[in-house]
Amino acid sequence: DQQVKQNSPSLSVQEGRISILNCDYTNSMFDYFLWYKKYPAEGPTFLISISSIKDKNEDGRFTVFLNKSAKHLSLHIVPSQPGDSAVYFCAASNTGTASKLTFGTGTRLQVTL
Amino acid sequence: GAGVSQSPRYKVAKRGQDVALRCDPISGHVSLFWYQQALGQGPEFLTYFQNEAQLDKSGLPSDRFFAERPEGSVSTLKIQRTQQEDSAVYLCASSLGTASPYGYTFGSGTRLTVV
């Protein structure tokens, strides 16, 4: 049972435009959400996170939106740059069991010139 | 070191062979995690240590999988009698805080191929 779902395996966006990556979850106990970025042959690197008490968190070009009622979150990258090309993973945790992250299957973002 | 170091980077094992994967976390990091990432999937939690104590091993898929961190620093993930379904990238991560997913630093992983 996939508790965190990223339904788009890939996304292609032109440089300078907005990239929107989506993530849905089913477990209502999740209360903290994170996005990780992964380049080939490297481990995932933390990008941005959001607590369930917020609906938006922004860090430079990256903004994460959380819609708790829809159990949906999204990552916006504006403007997209070629160096953003990577696989993006959505992850969730229940801070009651805060040691464990549940990841989605990832979305491969390609930013074209 | 500056990051989480994992060795070996690549391991090919014959089915039935035992393997040991090593993780050197960032110095001083209390928490250490192991994840398994199969091809085309996201990482899946295996186990969690706080210092030398293994606080959560609920993700270990079978009793062939065993992890230890005897002195609260280096950790080893051991897989006995490897099977083809064990083929995956094994990721180690560490964090300064306790029981917190925030600020995980992942290593580059060990790619295990069982033939």
Interface residues (C-beta under 8 A of the other chain):
Chain A: V4 Q6 Y32 L34 Y36 A41 E42 G43 P44 T45 F46 S49 F89 A91 S93 T97 A98 S99 K100 L101 T102 F103 G104 T105 G106
Chain B: V4 S31 F33 Y35 G40 Q41 G42 P43 E44 F45 Y48 Q50 L55 D56 S58 G59 L91 A93 A99 S100 P101 Y102 G103 Y104 T105 F106 G107 S108 G109
